[in-house]
Amino acid sequence: MEIAEQFSDHLDVSADEVEERLESLVSEYRVPVDEARRSVVNSYLDEAGIERDELGGGGAGGNEQTLLNDIDEDEQWVDVRAKVVELWEPRSEAIAQVGLLGDESGRMKFVSFTTSELPELEEGVSYALGNVVTDEYQGNFSVKLNRTTSIAELDEEIEVGDDSTTVEGALVDMQSGSGLIKRCPKEDCTRVLQNGRCSEHGNVEGEFDLRIKAVVDDGTEVHEVIFNREMTEAQTGIELDEAKQMAMDALDTTIVEEEMRGDLVGFYYRVTGPTLGRYVLANEVERLSEPADAEELLIKARSM
Ligand SMILES: [Zn+2]
């Protein structure tokens, strides 16, 4: 009995009791069923001293199934099917869990509160979450799990879409800070050192890494693209150990950047990845052609 469920957090109401009250209204007083339901709910609301919207949208799981990316209103009761992409460290004891949910439309922050006493969600697991409430803060939406939220683990895995973009064009330049770099070794810092200094932690013993900050021109605008170590190694064929050796032999780390420049600049690429600020973080990189060569193109054009 749905009504009893709705009130289970607030009152000691049994399904039998609800049924009895409904039954008596309908058969003894000839009240239409819908009205009888409303009347019973209202009387329980009075008894519990709560407002209707505190009950949630008609019981767990009775709402519209919503894609995360379609959430654009505050305080809506919705059902979502999503995967727990990341769990973060809660910053307050009032918060039981906080992290990122993802579905095919994108990602969204979620919070569950200690007082709701919900079962813990596991990272990487997909769930049907019934009766979650949307929340808006400075234009950013999130969902809040609450005492009425139903949690059911799904057998299937939800594919998480990212808000990634694809850039296709000529790699026309590499910015400084490309090639063999050193990062701050302090926990969670990873800032790139300038002359052995971290802007936050001062002089530190850096850790070597490879990175490319590339400028890709798609013909209408330029995009700044970052290749991480993995992408840099794959596209240049120069691995970290080799790069360190090159720098050691030359007593100069910039030799690595110069070498990589020759491998990359002038080639066409298709790069896909999430955006972070003004950068596209390359998750997939495909080299599309040999170096752009005006003469070659001209010959081709004439032959067509
Ligand atoms: Zn640092």
Boltz pocket constraint, residues with backbone or C-beta under 6 A from the ligand:
constraints:
  - pocket:
      binder: B
      contacts: [[A, 184], [A, 185], [A, 186], [A, 189], [A, 190], [A, 191], [A, 198], [A, 199], [A, 200], [A, 201], [A, 202]]
      max_distance: 6.0
